[in-house]
Amino acid sequence: MRIVSLASGSSGNCTLFVSENTRLLIDAGISKRQVLQRLEKVLGPLPRIDAILITHEHTDHIKDVGKVARALKCPIYVSEGTAPFLEPLLTGSEKLLLFKPEKGFQIRDLSIEPFRIPHDAAEPCGFLIEEESLFASINKRIAVATDLGTVTDEIRKKLLHCDLVMLEANHDIEMLINGSYPEDLKQRILSDIGHLSNDAAGQTLRYLSHKGRLRAAVLMHLSKNNNRPTLALKIVQEHLDGTDVSVAVAPRDRMSAVFTV
C-alpha cells in the first residue's frame, strides 16, 4: 500500500491511500483545486477515487468535502454522529454512507475499522486500514490517529498490530505555554480532548515499538505556531532511540513523500 499526505495541519487535512485495487481519501479539508492538483501528481489525470472517509466535522477536515466528492464522483463515509455537520456542504447529489465507530466495513480490498478518539467534536474517529492480499503472509495494517487529546489504553490496543501509524504530534508544550494563544485556547489544546504533544506522540510510539509490530511512523497535524518539523522529529526520535522505527513528518501545506507499507 502507498500513502501520501496531501496536507496535514490546522489549515487543512487530506491523506491518500492506494492499495492494489482501492484508492481512498481520508478527509477533504483543503480546497477542491488543491486536492485535484495533488492527486494528479500521484495518480495522473482524471484520478479514480473510490471513497472519502471523514474523521470529524472541524473545518480543516471537511472544508471542500462536497465539492471533492462531486468532482471525483465518489461516496463519502462518515459516522452517524458527524453526518449532520456535513449537510451545509452538500447538495444532496452526493452518496453518503454512514458507519458506527468500532464497527468495521469493507471498501474493495481494504478493511476499515473506525475507532473512537478523544477530541472536542461530535463523534471523532481514527481508522485502522488493512489491505487484504493473497500474497502476504501477514496483511499490512495502518492506523490514522490525528486530532486526539490523549492516547487511551483502548487506542493503544488498536495500534499494537499496526506496521505504520500516522499519529498527531501537534505541539511542543513549552512553545504552546509561552506562546501568544489566549489562555482558554491553550487549555483546550492541552486538555484530554485537545491535541497531542510531541512528547505524548513519542511516548506512544515507543510503547508500540516495544509491545507491537510498529516499523514506521508519520507525524501529523503539526501546529504552525507551536511546533517545528525539526523539533517534533528530534523529540520523537529521542523517545525511539534504540528501536528500528523510522519516522517522518507530514508537511502542513504541501504533499509528503510517498510512504510504502
Secondary structure, DSSP 8 states (H G I E B T S, - for coil): -EEEEEEEETTEEEEEEE-SS-EEEE---S-HHHHHHHHHHHH-SS----EEE----SHHHHTTHHHHHHHHT--EEEETTTGGGGGGG--S-S-EEEE-TT--EEETTEEEEEEE--SSSSS-EEEEEEE--TT-SS--EEEEE-S-S---HHHHHHHTT-SEEEEE--B-HHHHHTSSS-HHHHHHHHSTTS--BHHHHHHHHHHHHHHS---EEEEE---SSS--HHHHHHHHHHHTTTS--EEEE--SSS----EE-
